[in-house]
């Protein structure tokens, strides 16, 4: 079985580094993007991800718009999206899930173990 590809989109370099390190340690192939816009360019050039981890608050193309794009695209509609965001209100969670996200983990309360379990669940 080929490595599962995880696309991590977050504008915080420390978060990207932390997630990339831990996901690689678990045996995933990880690609990172510092914004929704750069992720879109990468999607055109690279193989389709198996899961997308998505921050909401980013410049140029926020996570809501990125999720909307992925879930409305014929090519990426079936790719699970897990939102990981500092925005953790009930309304934020509802909006993210309504756009088609498969899971929503508030940054304030998630653990790396819970994230890895969620990635494996959606796969």
N, CA, C and O atoms as a MOPAC input file, in Angstrom:
PM7 MOZYME 1SCF
protein

 N      0.84800 1    -1.18200 1     0.00000 1
 C      0.00000 1     0.00000 1     0.00000 1
 C      0.89300 1     1.24500 1     0.00000 1
 O      1.83500 1     1.33900 1     0.78800 1
 N      0.59800 1     2.18400 1    -0.87400 1
 C      1.37900 1     3.41900 1    -0.97200 1
 C      1.11400 1     4.30500 1     0.23900 1
 O      0.06200 1     4.22700 1     0.87300 1
 N      2.10100 1     5.15100 1     0.54200 1
 C      1.92300 1     6.11200 1     1.62700 1
 C      0.71500 1     6.99000 1     1.34300 1
 O      0.46500 1     7.37100 1     0.19900 1
 N     -0.01400 1     7.30100 1     2.37400 1
 C     -1.14100 1     8.22100 1     2.24100 1
 C     -0.60700 1     9.64100 1     2.27500 1
 O      0.20600 1     9.98800 1     3.13200 1
 N     -1.06900 1    10.46200 1     1.33800 1
 C     -0.60400 1    11.83900 1     1.23000 1
 C     -1.51800 1    12.76700 1     2.01400 1
 O     -2.73400 1    12.77100 1     1.81900 1
 N     -0.91700 1    13.55700 1     2.90900 1
 C     -1.64200 1    14.53700 1     3.70900 1
 C     -1.19700 1    15.92500 1     3.26700 1
 O     -0.00400 1    16.22800 1     3.28200 1
 N     -2.13500 1    16.76000 1     2.87900 1
 C     -1.85700 1    18.15300 1     2.54800 1
 C     -2.23900 1    18.99000 1     3.75600 1
 O     -3.39400 1    18.98400 1     4.18100 1
 N     -1.26400 1    19.71600 1     4.31200 1
 C     -1.49300 1    20.56800 1     5.47600 1
 C     -1.42900 1    22.02000 1     5.00900 1
 O     -0.42000 1    22.45900 1     4.45800 1
 N     -2.51500 1    22.76000 1     5.23200 1
 C     -2.58700 1    24.16000 1     4.80700 1
 C     -2.77200 1    25.02700 1     6.04700 1
 O     -3.80900 1    24.97600 1     6.70900 1
 N     -1.74400 1    25.82900 1     6.35100 1
 C     -1.78500 1    26.70300 1     7.52600 1
 C     -0.76800 1    27.80600 1     7.32500 1
 O      0.32600 1    27.54800 1     6.82300 1
 N     -1.10200 1    29.02900 1     7.70300 1
 C     -0.17400 1    30.14000 1     7.49900 1
 C      0.83100 1    30.30300 1     8.63900 1
 O      1.69100 1    31.18100 1     8.57500 1
 N      0.73900 1    29.47900 1     9.67200 1
 C      1.68900 1    29.54100 1    10.78500 1
 C      2.79900 1    28.50500 1    10.55200 1
 O      2.53700 1    27.30300 1    10.59400 1
 N      4.04300 1    28.96600 1    10.30500 1
 C      5.13200 1    28.03600 1    10.01500 1
 C      5.40400 1    27.04600 1    11.14900 1
 O      5.81100 1    25.91200 1    10.89500 1
 N      5.18300 1    27.46800 1    12.40300 1
 C      5.40000 1    26.56000 1    13.52800 1
 C      4.37500 1    25.42700 1    13.53100 1
 O      4.71100 1    24.28200 1    13.83100 1
 N      3.13900 1    25.74600 1    13.20000 1
 C      2.09000 1    24.71600 1    13.11700 1
 C      2.39700 1    23.76200 1    11.96500 1
 O      2.28000 1    22.54600 1    12.11600 1
 N      2.78700 1    24.30900 1    10.82200 1
 C      3.14500 1    23.45100 1     9.68000 1
 C      4.25900 1    22.48300 1    10.05300 1
 O      4.18800 1    21.29200 1     9.74900 1
 N      5.28400 1    23.00300 1    10.71000 1
 C      6.42700 1    22.16500 1    11.09200 1
 C      6.01700 1    21.08200 1    12.08800 1
 O      6.41700 1    19.92600 1    11.95100 1
 N      5.22400 1    21.45300 1    13.08300 1
 C      4.76400 1    20.50100 1    14.09300 1
 C      3.92400 1    19.38500 1    13.46800 1
 O      4.14700 1    18.20500 1    13.73800 1
 N      2.96400 1    19.76800 1    12.63800 1
 C      2.09600 1    18.76500 1    12.01100 1
 C      2.88400 1    17.88700 1    11.04100 1
 O      2.70300 1    16.67000 1    11.01600 1
 N      3.75300 1    18.50000 1    10.24600 1
 C      4.54700 1    17.72100 1     9.29500 1
 C      5.41400 1    16.69300 1    10.02500 1
 O      5.44900 1    15.52500 1     9.63900 1
 N      6.10300 1    17.12100 1    11.06600 1
 C      6.96800 1    16.22000 1    11.82600 1
 C      6.17800 1    15.02800 1    12.37700 1
 O      6.57200 1    13.87600 1    12.19600 1
 N      5.06400 1    15.31600 1    13.04900 1
 C      4.29200 1    14.24700 1    13.69100 1
 C      3.60500 1    13.32400 1    12.69100 1
 O      3.52300 1    12.11700 1    12.92100 1
 N      3.11700 1    13.87000 1    11.59700 1
 C      2.46900 1    13.02900 1    10.58700 1
 C      3.49600 1    12.14000 1     9.86600 1
 O      3.22000 1    10.97500 1     9.57900 1
 N      4.66000 1    12.69000 1     9.58100 1
 C      5.71300 1    11.87900 1     8.95400 1
 C      6.14900 1    10.75600 1     9.88400 1
 O      6.40800 1     9.63500 1     9.44600 1
 N      6.22600 1    11.07100 1    11.17400 1
 C      6.59600 1    10.06700 1    12.17200 1
 C      5.60200 1     8.90300 1    12.16900 1
 O      5.96400 1     7.77100 1    12.48900 1
 N      4.35400 1     9.18700 1    11.80600 1
 C      3.30700 1     8.16400 1    11.74000 1
 C      3.27400 1     7.45400 1    10.38300 1
 O      2.42900 1     6.58700 1    10.15700 1
 N      4.19300 1     7.82200 1     9.47600 1
 C      4.30300 1     7.12700 1     8.19600 1
 C      3.56100 1     7.76100 1     7.03900 1
 O      3.43300 1     7.14100 1     5.98300 1
 N      3.06600 1     8.98200 1     7.20500 1
 C      2.36000 1     9.66300 1     6.12700 1
 C      3.33100 1    10.46500 1     5.26600 1
 O      4.36700 1    10.92000 1     5.75000 1
 N      2.99800 1    10.63200 1     4.00900 1
 C      3.70100 1    11.53300 1     3.11400 1
 C      3.02100 1    12.88700 1     3.27600 1
 O      1.81000 1    12.99500 1     3.08100 1
 N      3.78200 1    13.92100 1     3.63100 1
 C      3.18800 1    15.20900 1     3.98800 1
 C      3.66300 1    16.30200 1     3.04400 1
 O      4.85500 1    16.43200 1     2.76700 1
 N      2.71400 1    17.08000 1     2.56000 1
 C      2.98400 1    18.27100 1     1.76400 1
 C      2.36400 1    19.43700 1     2.51000 1
 O      1.24100 1    19.33100 1     3.00300 1
 N      3.08800 1    20.55500 1     2.60000 1
 C      2.56400 1    21.71300 1     3.31700 1
 C      2.39400 1    22.90000 1     2.37600 1
 O      3.06800 1    23.01600 1     1.35200 1
 N      1.47300 1    23.77400 1     2.75800 1
 C      1.23000 1    25.01100 1     2.01100 1
 C      0.90600 1    26.10800 1     3.01500 1
 O      0.11600 1    25.88900 1     3.93300 1
 N      1.51600 1    27.30800 1     2.85200 1
 C      1.29900 1    28.38700 1     3.79900 1
 C      0.03600 1    29.21800 1     3.55300 1
 O     -0.23600 1    30.16500 1     4.29100 1
 N     -0.72600 1    28.87000 1     2.52900 1
 C     -1.97600 1    29.58900 1     2.25500 1
 C     -2.85500 1    28.74300 1     1.35400 1
 O     -2.39500 1    27.79900 1     0.71200 1
 N     -4.13500 1    29.10200 1     1.32200 1
 C     -5.05500 1    28.40100 1     0.42800 1
 C     -4.66600 1    28.57600 1    -1.02800 1
 O     -4.78800 1    27.65000 1    -1.82900 1
 N     -4.19500 1    29.77400 1    -1.36700 1
 C     -3.81300 1    30.04300 1    -2.74400 1
 C     -2.62900 1    29.19100 1    -3.17500 1
 O     -2.65100 1    28.61000 1    -4.26000 1
 N     -1.59500 1    29.10700 1    -2.34200 1
 C     -0.44600 1    28.27100 1    -2.70500 1
 C     -0.83900 1    26.79600 1    -2.74400 1
 O     -0.29300 1    26.03000 1    -3.53800 1
 N     -1.77200 1    26.39700 1    -1.90100 1
 C     -2.25100 1    25.01500 1    -1.93300 1
 C     -2.95500 1    24.71600 1    -3.25300 1
 O     -2.79300 1    23.63400 1    -3.81700 1
 N     -3.73300 1    25.67200 1    -3.74200 1
 C     -4.42300 1    25.46800 1    -5.01600 1
 C     -3.42800 1    25.28200 1    -6.14700 1
 O     -3.62300 1    24.42700 1    -7.01100 1
 N     -2.36400 1    26.07300 1    -6.14900 1
 C     -1.33000 1    25.89300 1    -7.17700 1
 C     -0.70600 1    24.50800 1    -7.06200 1
 O     -0.48000 1    23.83600 1    -8.06800 1
 N     -0.42900 1    24.08600 1    -5.82900 1
 C      0.16800 1    22.77300 1    -5.61200 1
 C     -0.75300 1    21.63800 1    -6.00900 1
 O     -0.28900 1    20.60100 1    -6.48300 1
 N     -2.04800 1    21.81800 1    -5.82400 1
 C     -2.99900 1    20.77400 1    -6.20300 1
 C     -2.96700 1    20.51600 1    -7.69800 1
 O     -3.18400 1    19.39200 1    -8.15000 1
 N     -2.69700 1    21.55900 1    -8.45600 1
 C     -2.64600 1    21.39800 1    -9.90600 1
 C     -1.38400 1    20.67400 1   -10.35600 1
 O     -1.36900 1    20.04300 1   -11.41300 1
 N     -0.31600 1    20.76500 1    -9.54700 1
 C      0.97600 1    20.23300 1    -9.95700 1
 C      1.30600 1    18.86800 1    -9.38000 1
 O      2.17100 1    18.17800 1    -9.91900 1
 N      0.66000 1    18.46100 1    -8.32100 1
 C      1.04900 1    17.27100 1    -7.58800 1
 C     -0.10600 1    16.27700 1    -7.56800 1
 O     -1.23000 1    16.58700 1    -7.96400 1
 N      0.20800 1    15.06600 1    -7.09300 1
 C     -0.86500 1    14.07500 1    -7.02400 1
 C     -1.89400 1    14.45500 1    -5.96000 1
 O     -1.58500 1    15.15400 1    -4.99500 1
 N     -3.07600 1    13.99700 1    -6.15200 1
 C     -4.20900 1    14.29700 1    -5.27400 1
 C     -3.91400 1    13.83300 1    -3.84400 1
 O     -3.43300 1    12.71800 1    -3.64300 1
 N     -4.20100 1    14.68600 1    -2.84800 1
 C     -3.99600 1    14.25900 1    -1.45600 1
 C     -5.07400 1    13.27000 1    -1.02900 1
 O     -6.16300 1    13.23000 1    -1.60200 1
 N     -4.75200 1    12.48100 1    -0.02100 1
 C     -5.72300 1    11.56000 1     0.54600 1
 C     -6.54200 1    12.22700 1     1.64700 1
 O     -7.68200 1    11.84000 1     1.90600 1
 N     -5.95000 1    13.23800 1     2.29400 1
 C     -6.61200 1    14.01600 1     3.34800 1
 C     -6.04200 1    15.42600 1     3.30400 1
 O     -4.86300 1    15.61800 1     3.00800 1
 N     -6.89000 1    16.41700 1     3.60300 1
 C     -6.44300 1    17.80700 1     3.72700 1
 C     -6.68900 1    18.25700 1     5.16300 1
 O     -7.79500 1    18.12200 1     5.68600 1
 N     -5.63600 1    18.79900 1     5.79900 1
 C     -5.76000 1    19.44600 1     7.10600 1
 C     -5.73900 1    20.93300 1     6.83100 1
 O     -4.80200 1    21.44100 1     6.21600 1
 N     -6.76100 1    21.63100 1     7.27900 1
 C     -7.00200 1    22.99400 1     6.82200 1
 C     -7.23800 1    23.98100 1     7.96000 1
 O     -8.12700 1    23.78900 1     8.78900 1
 N     -6.43000 1    25.03900 1     7.98700 1
 C     -6.65300 1    26.15200 1     8.90500 1
 C     -7.69900 1    27.06100 1     8.27000 1
 O     -7.86500 1    27.05100 1     7.05100 1
 N     -8.40400 1    27.84300 1     9.07700 1
 C     -9.41800 1    28.74900 1     8.53400 1
 C     -8.89700 1    30.15800 1     8.28500 1
 O     -9.20000 1    30.76000 1     7.25400 1
 N     -8.11700 1    30.68400 1     9.22200 1
 C     -7.69100 1    32.07600 1     9.13100 1
 C     -6.35500 1    32.17700 1     8.39300 1
 O     -5.28600 1    32.00900 1     8.98100 1
 N     -6.44400 1    32.45600 1     7.09400 1
 C     -5.25500 1    32.58200 1     6.25000 1
 C     -5.44900 1    33.74400 1     5.28700 1
 O     -6.57700 1    34.11300 1     4.95800 1
 N     -4.32600 1    34.32000 1     4.83800 1
 C     -4.42800 1    35.41900 1     3.87000 1
 C     -4.76500 1    34.90200 1     2.46800 1
 O     -4.60200 1    33.71500 1     2.18700 1
 N     -5.20900 1    35.74800 1     1.63400 1
 C     -5.51100 1    35.55900 1     0.20200 1
 C     -6.66800 1    34.60600 1    -0.09700 1
 O     -7.50100 1    34.91100 1    -0.95100 1
 N     -6.73800 1    33.49200 1     0.56500 1
 C     -7.83400 1    32.53600 1     0.36000 1
 C     -8.02000 1    31.81300 1     1.68800 1
 O     -7.20600 1    30.96100 1     2.04400 1
 N     -9.07400 1    32.13900 1     2.42100 1
 C     -9.22100 1    31.55300 1     3.75200 1
 C     -9.68700 1    30.09500 1     3.66900 1
 O    -10.02700 1    29.58200 1     2.60300 1
 N     -9.68600 1    29.45700 1     4.83300 1
 C    -10.02800 1    28.04500 1     4.88700 1
 C    -11.45600 1    27.73300 1     4.48800 1
 O    -11.72400 1    26.67400 1     3.92200 1
 N    -12.38100 1    28.64700 1     4.77800 1
 C    -13.76600 1    28.42100 1     4.35300 1
 C    -13.85100 1    28.34600 1     2.83200 1
 O    -14.49700 1    27.45500 1     2.28100 1
 N    -13.19300 1    29.28700 1     2.16000 1
 C    -13.21800 1    29.29800 1     0.69400 1
 C    -12.48500 1    28.08400 1     0.12400 1
 O    -12.90500 1    27.51700 1    -0.88400 1
 N    -11.38900 1    27.69000 1     0.77200 1
 C    -10.63900 1    26.52300 1     0.31000 1
 C    -11.48100 1    25.25900 1     0.45200 1
 O    -11.50800 1    24.42400 1    -0.45200 1
 N    -12.16500 1    25.11800 1     1.58300 1
 C    -13.02500 1    23.95800 1     1.80100 1
 C    -14.15100 1    23.93500 1     0.76900 1
 O    -14.46900 1    22.89300 1     0.19600 1
 N    -14.74100 1    25.09700 1     0.54800 1
 C    -15.81500 1    25.21700 1    -0.44400 1
 C    -15.32400 1    24.79600 1    -1.82900 1
 O    -16.01600 1    24.07800 1    -2.55000 1
 N    -14.12200 1    25.24900 1    -2.19300 1
 C    -13.53600 1    24.87100 1    -3.48600 1
 C    -13.33200 1    23.36000 1    -3.57400 1
 O    -13.73700 1    22.73000 1    -4.55000 1
 N    -12.70200 1    22.78400 1    -2.55100 1
 C    -12.41300 1    21.34400 1    -2.58000 1
 C    -13.69400 1    20.52200 1    -2.68800 1
 O    -13.75800 1    19.57100 1    -3.46700 1
 N    -14.71000 1    20.88400 1    -1.91000 1
 C    -15.93000 1    20.09100 1    -1.87400 1
 C    -16.84400 1    20.31900 1    -3.08200 1
 O    -17.77800 1    19.54900 1    -3.30900 1
 N    -16.57500 1    21.37300 1    -3.85300 1
 C    -17.38000 1    21.59700 1    -5.06200 1
 C    -16.65900 1    21.13600 1    -6.32700 1
 O    -17.24400 1    21.14100 1    -7.41000 1
 N    -15.40600 1    20.74200 1    -6.19800 1
 C    -14.60600 1    20.31200 1    -7.33400 1
 C    -14.81800 1    18.82600 1    -7.61500 1
 O    -14.77100 1    18.00800 1    -6.69600 1
 N    -15.04700 1    18.47600 1    -8.86600 1
 C    -15.21300 1    17.06900 1    -9.22000 1
 C    -13.98900 1    16.24900 1    -8.82100 1
 O    -14.12000 1    15.11200 1    -8.36800 1
 N    -12.80400 1    16.82400 1    -8.98900 1
 C    -11.56700 1    16.10300 1    -8.72400 1
 C    -11.29900 1    15.88200 1    -7.23900 1
 O    -10.74700 1    14.84900 1    -6.85900 1
 N    -11.68400 1    16.84000 1    -6.39400 1
 C    -11.31400 1    16.77400 1    -4.97900 1
 C    -12.48500 1    16.55700 1    -4.02700 1
 O    -12.28000 1    16.46800 1    -2.81600 1
 N    -13.69000 1    16.47200 1    -4.53900 1
 C    -14.88900 1    16.34600 1    -3.70300 1
 C    -14.78000 1    15.20700 1    -2.68800 1
 O    -15.22400 1    15.35100 1    -1.54900 1
 N    -14.20400 1    14.10100 1    -3.08400 1
 C    -14.11700 1    12.93700 1    -2.20000 1
 C    -12.96000 1    12.96400 1    -1.22400 1
 O    -12.82500 1    12.04700 1    -0.41300 1
 N    -12.12600 1    13.98300 1    -1.27700 1
 C    -10.98100 1    14.06800 1    -0.37000 1
 C    -11.46300 1    14.57400 1     0.99500 1
 O    -12.04900 1    15.65300 1     1.08200 1
 N    -11.22200 1    13.80600 1     2.05200 1
 C    -11.63900 1    14.25800 1     3.37900 1
 C    -10.89700 1    15.52900 1     3.79200 1
 O     -9.69900 1    15.67200 1     3.54500 1
 N    -11.62600 1    16.44300 1     4.42000 1
 C    -11.05700 1    17.69700 1     4.91900 1
 C    -11.26500 1    17.74900 1     6.42100 1
 O    -12.38400 1    17.59900 1     6.91300 1
 N    -10.16400 1    17.96400 1     7.14800 1
 C    -10.22700 1    18.15400 1     8.59400 1
 C     -9.79800 1    19.58700 1     8.87200 1
 O     -8.66200 1    19.97100 1     8.59300 1
 N    -10.70200 1    20.36200 1     9.41700 1
 C    -10.37400 1    21.74500 1     9.77800 1
 C     -9.71900 1    21.73800 1    11.15000 1
 O    -10.21800 1    21.12700 1    12.09400 1
 N     -8.57800 1    22.44000 1    11.23900 1
 C     -7.88400 1    22.64700 1    12.51000 1
 C     -7.75500 1    24.15200 1    12.65300 1
 O     -6.97700 1    24.77800 1    11.93400 1
 N     -8.50400 1    24.73500 1    13.56700 1
 C     -8.55500 1    26.19100 1    13.61700 1
 C     -8.59600 1    26.74100 1    15.03800 1
 O     -9.08200 1    26.09200 1    15.96500 1
 N     -8.07300 1    27.95500 1    15.18200 1
 C     -8.18500 1    28.67500 1    16.44500 1
 C     -9.62200 1    29.14500 1    16.65500 1
 O    -10.01800 1    29.46000 1    17.77800 1
 N    -10.39700 1    29.19200 1    15.58200 1
 C    -11.80700 1    29.56700 1    15.68300 1
 C    -12.57800 1    28.32900 1    16.13900 1
 O    -12.74100 1    27.37100 1    15.38300 1
 N    -13.04800 1    28.36500 1    17.38200 1
 C    -13.66200 1    27.16300 1    17.92500 1
 C    -15.07800 1    27.32100 1    18.43000 1
 O    -15.57500 1    26.45900 1    19.15500 1
 N    -15.74700 1    28.42000 1    18.05600 1
 C    -17.12900 1    28.59200 1    18.52400 1
 C    -18.04100 1    27.57700 1    17.83900 1
 O    -17.68400 1    27.00500 1    16.80900 1
 N    -19.20600 1    27.36200 1    18.41100 1
 C    -20.17400 1    26.44800 1    17.79900 1
 C    -20.53300 1    26.87500 1    16.38700 1
 O    -20.69800 1    26.03900 1    15.49800 1
 N    -20.65500 1    28.18800 1    16.18600 1
 C    -20.98300 1    28.71200 1    14.85300 1
 C    -19.86900 1    28.41300 1    13.84900 1
 O    -20.14700 1    28.05900 1    12.70300 1
 N    -18.60800 1    28.55200 1    14.27200 1
 C    -17.48300 1    28.24200 1    13.38400 1
 C    -17.49200 1    26.77200 1    13.00300 1
 O    -17.31600 1    26.42400 1    11.83600 1
 N    -17.69700 1    25.91100 1    13.99300 1
 C    -17.74200 1    24.46700 1    13.73700 1
 C    -18.89600 1    24.14800 1    12.79200 1
 O    -18.71900 1    23.40600 1    11.82600 1
 N    -20.07300 1    24.70100 1    13.06400 1
 C    -21.24400 1    24.45800 1    12.21400 1
 C    -20.98100 1    24.88900 1    10.78500 1
 O    -21.29400 1    24.16400 1     9.84100 1
 N    -20.39800 1    26.08500 1    10.62800 1
 C    -20.12400 1    26.59800 1     9.28400 1
 C    -19.12400 1    25.70800 1     8.54500 1
 O    -19.31600 1    25.41000 1     7.36600 1
 N    -18.06600 1    25.28600 1     9.22500 1
 C    -17.07000 1    24.42000 1     8.59200 1
 C    -17.65800 1    23.09100 1     8.15800 1
 O    -17.39300 1    22.61800 1     7.05300 1
 N    -18.45700 1    22.49000 1     9.02800 1
 C    -19.07100 1    21.20700 1     8.68700 1
 C    -20.12500 1    21.37200 1     7.59000 1
 O    -20.29400 1    20.49000 1     6.74800 1
 N    -20.82900 1    22.50100 1     7.60300 1
 C    -21.84000 1    22.76100 1     6.56900 1
 C    -21.19600 1    22.91600 1     5.19100 1
 O    -21.82600 1    22.61300 1     4.17800 1
 N    -19.96200 1    23.37800 1     5.14600 1
 C    -19.25400 1    23.50700 1     3.87000 1
 C    -18.72100 1    22.17100 1     3.36700 1
 O    -18.22700 1    22.07200 1     2.24300 1
 N    -18.82600 1    21.13800 1     4.21400 1
 C    -18.41200 1    19.81300 1     3.77700 1
 C    -17.21800 1    19.22700 1     4.49400 1
 O    -16.79500 1    18.11700 1     4.17200 1
 N    -16.65800 1    19.94800 1     5.46500 1
 C    -15.53500 1    19.38300 1     6.21700 1
 C    -15.98000 1    18.09000 1     6.89600 1
 O    -17.12200 1    17.96800 1     7.33900 1
 N    -15.07400 1    17.14200 1     6.97100 1
 C    -15.38200 1    15.84700 1     7.56400 1
 C    -15.17500 1    15.83800 1     9.07700 1
 O    -15.71300 1    14.98400 1     9.78200 1
 N    -14.39000 1    16.79800 1     9.56900 1
 C    -14.15100 1    16.93000 1    11.00600 1
 C    -13.65700 1    18.33900 1    11.28400 1
 O    -13.16400 1    19.02900 1    10.39200 1
 N    -13.79800 1    18.75200 1    12.53400 1
 C    -13.38500 1    20.08900 1    12.94300 1
 C    -12.72700 1    19.97000 1    14.30400 1
 O    -13.37300 1    19.58400 1    15.27800 1
 N    -11.43300 1    20.30200 1    14.37600 1
 C    -10.70000 1    20.23500 1    15.63600 1
 C    -10.23600 1    21.63100 1    16.02500 1
 O     -9.40800 1    22.21300 1    15.32400 1
 N    -10.74500 1    22.18700 1    17.12500 1
 C    -10.25000 1    23.48500 1    17.58900 1
 C     -8.79200 1    23.36000 1    18.04900 1
 O     -8.45300 1    22.43400 1    18.78600 1
 N     -7.93500 1    24.28200 1    17.61900 1
 C     -6.52300 1    24.22800 1    17.99300 1
 C     -6.33500 1    24.28700 1    19.49900 1
 O     -5.40100 1    23.68600 1    20.03000 1
 N     -7.19700 1    24.99000 1    20.18200 1
 C     -7.04500 1    25.17000 1    21.62900 1
 C     -7.16800 1    23.85900 1    22.39800 1
 O     -6.64200 1    23.74700 1    23.50600 1
 N     -7.84600 1    22.87600 1    21.83600 1
 C     -8.11500 1    21.67600 1    22.63500 1
 C     -7.74000 1    20.35500 1    21.97100 1
 O     -8.01400 1    19.29800 1    22.53900 1
 N     -7.12000 1    20.37800 1    20.78700 1
 C     -6.82400 1    19.08400 1    20.17700 1
 C     -5.44400 1    18.58700 1    20.58900 1
 O     -4.54400 1    19.37300 1    20.88600 1
 N     -5.30100 1    17.27900 1    20.59900 1
 C     -4.00300 1    16.66400 1    20.85600 1
 C     -3.52100 1    16.02800 1    19.56200 1
 O     -4.32000 1    15.73800 1    18.67200 1
 N     -2.22500 1    15.81400 1    19.45900 1
 C     -1.68100 1    15.18200 1    18.25900 1
 C     -2.24100 1    13.76800 1    18.11100 1
 O     -2.50500 1    13.31700 1    16.99700 1
 N     -2.42000 1    13.07400 1    19.22900 1
 C     -2.98700 1    11.72600 1    19.18600 1
 C     -4.39900 1    11.76200 1    18.59600 1
 O     -4.75100 1    10.92800 1    17.76300 1
 N     -5.20400 1    12.73600 1    19.03700 1
 C     -6.57100 1    12.86100 1    18.51900 1
 C     -6.55600 1    13.19600 1    17.03000 1
 O     -7.38300 1    12.69200 1    16.27100 1
 N     -5.62500 1    14.03800 1    16.61600 1
 C     -5.52200 1    14.37600 1    15.19700 1
 C     -5.16500 1    13.15100 1    14.35800 1
 O     -5.78200 1    12.90600 1    13.32200 1
 N     -4.17600 1    12.38400 1    14.80100 1
 C     -3.76500 1    11.17600 1    14.07700 1
 C     -4.94300 1    10.18400 1    13.99900 1
 O     -5.17500 1     9.57100 1    12.95700 1
 N     -5.67200 1    10.03600 1    15.09700 1
 C     -6.84200 1     9.15000 1    15.10000 1
 C     -7.89400 1     9.64200 1    14.10800 1
 O     -8.50800 1     8.84000 1    13.40500 1
 N     -8.10000 1    10.95100 1    14.04900 1
 C     -9.09000 1    11.51400 1    13.12400 1
 C     -8.65600 1    11.32400 1    11.67000 1
 O     -9.48200 1    11.00600 1    10.81400 1
 N     -7.38400 1    11.51400 1    11.39200 1
 C     -6.86000 1    11.27100 1    10.03700 1
 C     -7.09900 1     9.82300 1     9.64200 1
 O     -7.56800 1     9.54800 1     8.53800 1
 N     -6.78300 1     8.91200 1    10.52500 1
 C     -6.98000 1     7.47500 1    10.21700 1
 C     -8.46300 1     7.14900 1    10.05700 1
 O     -8.83500 1     6.31700 1     9.23000 1
 N     -9.30800 1     7.81000 1    10.85200 1
 C    -10.76400 1     7.56700 1    10.74500 1
 C    -11.29300 1     7.97200 1     9.38700 1
 O    -12.05900 1     7.23000 1     8.77200 1
 N    -10.88900 1     9.16000 1     8.90100 1
 C    -11.43200 1     9.61500 1     7.62300 1
 C    -10.83100 1     8.87500 1     6.42600 1
 O    -11.41400 1     8.85000 1     5.34200 1
 N     -9.66800 1     8.27800 1     6.63700 1
 C     -9.08400 1     7.47200 1     5.57100 1
 C     -9.83300 1     6.15500 1     5.42900 1
 O     -9.48500 1     5.33600 1     4.57800 1

